[in-house]
Amino acid sequence: MLYGVFLMLSSLLCSLQLSAGSFPRPLTAQEERHYLTLARAGDEDARNILIERNLRLVAHIMNKG
């Protein structure tokens, strides 16, 4: 399962880098709290926003691995 998550995130990361050329801006603390609340309630769009806006962290973790 962990391998599947890694593949999904790495493909998302690559596709966003190729299409946009840079990472999306990080969320503010207030925005992050808002989207976390929505994601906990089952909102998939909020979950996706959290993932996309935290790609810098994902890239950093992937590069360390």
Order of alpha helices (4+ residues) and beta strands (2+ residues): alpha-alpha-alpha-alpha
